[in-house]
Amino acid sequence: MTFAYDDKGKFFTDVISKTPIPALVQTTTHLIKGFVHVRKDERVKDELERDGHFLALTDASVSDAEGKILYKKEFIAIHKDQIVWIIPDEKILERED
């Protein structure tokens, strides 16, 4: 990790701070619940429009068409071409509890 300081003491780093947003992601074959990480003051839509072919989710659970949970993983990368829709919503993950 690189740190740089300017004359006023402000520091700069290669690390990009992101906020985890609870989301429900429908792919062509599975429903995935987890957290999409977005940059400060940005939206999930902005993350989807970034360069790159994959969207990262953390604390993800992958369900089949019947709703049966197939996998629970700390990290999963979803190819953006496979995403049908995505709903960012704080209440989605609360409903599971």
Residue, then its C-alpha position, 0 to 999 in steps of 0.5 A: m500500500t502506498f501513502a503520499y502526503d501533500d504540503k498541508g498534511k493531507f494523505f493519499t493512498d491507493v486504497i479505495s474506500k467503499t461502503p457495503i450495500p445489501a442487495l438482491v441480484q437475479t442472474t440468468t439462473h440464480l438469485i444471490k443475496g449479499f453486499v455490493h461494495v460501492r465508492k463513497d457518495e456513489r450508487v450501485k448503478d455507478e458500480l455496474e457502469r464501471d469498466g470491468h466484466f465482474l461485480a463483486l459481492t460479499d457475504a453472499s448466498v446463492s439460491d436456485a429457482e426454487g429458493k433452495i440455498l446452494y452456496k454461502k460464500e464470503f466472496i463471489a464475482i458475478h459476470k455483469d452479462q449474467i445479471v438480469w436485475i439488482i435491487p439494493d435495499e437495506k431491508i432485503l437481508e433483514r427479512e431473512d433473520 
